[in-house]
């Protein structure tokens, strides 16, 4: 995460922020996964933690797919505006 925020390997600023956000969420999931080990005996806490992990992954999936579709739509509009799409 430090690498992404300092080096900024992607050309678009939005992409760098998205990758940093993804890394934060993965760090959060790794941290709360400790509850799923044998240290915690309460099954209800383990179940809530498991559901939380699924919700976080679903949220990440929706955010990443939305960003991808948005970028592709913008690229499509630029190509259409420049006339680089073949007309039928």
For each residue, the residues with C-beta under 8 A, 3 or more apart:
1: 4 5 20 23 24 27
2: 5 6
3: 6 7 9
4: 1 7 8 9 16 19 20 23
5: 1 2 8 16 20
6: 2 3
7: 3 4
8: 4 5 13 16
9: 3 4 16
10: 15 16 19
11: 15
12: 15 16
13: 8 16 17
14: 17 18 67
15: 10 11 12 18 19
16: 4 5 8 9 10 12 13 19 20
17: 13 14 20 21
18: 14 15 21 22 63 64 67
19: 4 10 15 16 22 23
20: 1 4 5 16 17 23 24
21: 17 18 24 25 63
22: 18 19 25 26 60 64
23: 1 4 19 20 26 27
24: 1 20 21 27 28
25: 21 22 28 29 56 59 60
26: 22 23 29 30
27: 1 23 24 30 31
28: 24 25 31 32 56
29: 25 26 32 33 53 56 57
30: 26 27 33
31: 27 28 34
32: 28 29 35 49 52 53
33: 29 30 36 37 49 53
34: 31 37 39 40
35: 32 39 40 45 46 49
36: 33 40 46 49 50
37: 33 34 40
38: 41
39: 34 35
40: 34 35 36 37 45 46
41: 38
42: 45 46
43: 46 47
44: 47 48
45: 35 40 42 48 49
46: 35 36 40 42 43 49 50
47: 43 44 50 51
48: 44 45 51 52
49: 32 33 35 36 45 46 52 53
50: 36 46 47 53 54
51: 47 48 54 55
52: 32 48 49 55 56
53: 29 32 33 49 50 56 57
54: 50 51 57 58
55: 51 52 58 59
56: 25 28 29 52 53 59 60
57: 29 53 54 60 61
58: 54 55 61 62
59: 25 55 56 62 63
60: 22 25 56 57 63 64
61: 57 58 64 65
62: 58 59 65 66
63: 18 21 59 60 66 67
64: 18 22 60 61 67 68
65: 61 62 68 69
66: 62 63 69 70
67: 14 18 63 64 70 71
68: 64 65 71 72
69: 65 66 72 73
70: 66 67 73 74
71: 67 68 74 75
72: 68 69 75 76
73: 69 70 76 77
74: 70 71 77 78
75: 71 72 78 79
76: 72 73 79 80
77: 73 74 80 81
78: 74 75 81 82
79: 75 76 82 84 85
80: 76 77 83 84 85
81: 77 78
82: 78 79
83: 80
84: 79 80
85: 79 80
86:
87:
88:
